[in-house]
Structure formats: C-alpha cells, structure tokens
Amino acid sequence: MKLTFTYKVFRVLVPSAVLSVGLAVPGFAQSDNGATTSEQMNAAGQFMEQAGSDTGAAAAHAYHGTVTAVRDTEITAKIKAALYRDDTTEHSEIHVTTTAGIVTLQGKVPSTDVVMRAGQLAESTEGVRNVRNELKVLRPTATD
C-alpha cells in the first residue's frame, strides 16, 4: 500500500514541479535592464497605444485613397461620355486616365480641332484639377 501512495504522489508532484519551473524560466530569462514591473507595463502600454495610433492612421490613409480613386473614376467616366457625345471627338480613339484629379488625354487623332476640343471637354468637367493633353495628330498618308 505504501508503494502505491508514493507512486501516486510521484505522478502528481513531479509533473507539477516541472511545469512550475518551465513557466518560471522565461520570466527569469527576460532582460529588463533594471526596469521595474511598473516601468515595463508602462512601456508596453505606450507600445500598444502607438500600434493603435498607427493602425488608425493606416485606415485613414486607405479611406482617403479609396475616396480619391472613386472620384478619379467618376471624372474619367464623365470625360469619356462627353467625348463620345461631342460631334468633333466622337469618332476618335482618345484614352483618358485620371490620377488625383489630373487628367491625361492620350491617343492619335485626325486633327488639331479634335486635340483642342478634347482638352476643352476635359477642362470643363467637374473635379478636374489639371489636364495633360498628350494627343497627337495623325499625319496624312500619301493616299489621302
């Protein structure tokens, strides 16, 4: 009977002791440079506060970037619709891109009239900050 009691105690106490030492060792191994527990907790709190602030700033930047992208898409769509509806520009292949309200017109068009009219339509569109008119006039071929 005595052997069974000792074995039961051994089965319970030894694993408990090993677990306790295992949990305590990481605490002893940490380097605190002489800082008190209160100072360590304060530093951890400041770190978490900074992480939260950084996350908030990232979310704000993502929001503003999305708003800008949506505005740019709307501006591009309005200009393309205006170019399609206009008698001077309707049959021209004009590529329109918008970045932060700055519109770029690219492509090859049949005349300087088309270049000028496309620029006017883009400039008159709400939300446009600037227009980069990079349209090129096609040179007539020998058969024209």
Order of alpha helices (4+ residues) and beta strands (2+ residues): alpha-alpha-beta-beta-alpha-beta
